[in-house]
Amino acid sequence: MNLLFVFLQAGAGGDYSFLIMMVAIFAIMYFFMIRPQNKKQKEIANFRKNLEVGQEVITAGGIYGKIKEIEDNTVVLEIASGVKIKIDRNSIFANAASNQQK
């Protein structure tokens, strides 16, 4: 009942404070939540596009390895000497430890 009363007062007053408040909330949501997430996704996509042989990476499952071969949609990782696995390119992330050393 009280919420309906507030909405009726805002509409009957003729001012656009409620509309301005809703636009401000949407703008805040966009700049603090949606935009940073899209930027992060673009950075990850750019990283995956620029993979190189010999680069140290982490898989989505938490396996550390070094890239040995790159194909269209798959990557061959060496996780130990002589142990190679083939994984999907979309499950690779940057190794934070190797990025900090550079």
Secondary structure, DSSP 8 states (H G I E B T S, - for coil): -HHHHHHHHHHHH---HHHHHHHHHHHHHIIIIIHHHHHHHHHHHHHHHT--TT-EEEETTS-EEEEEEE-SSEEEEEEETTEEEEEEGGGEEE-HHHHHH-
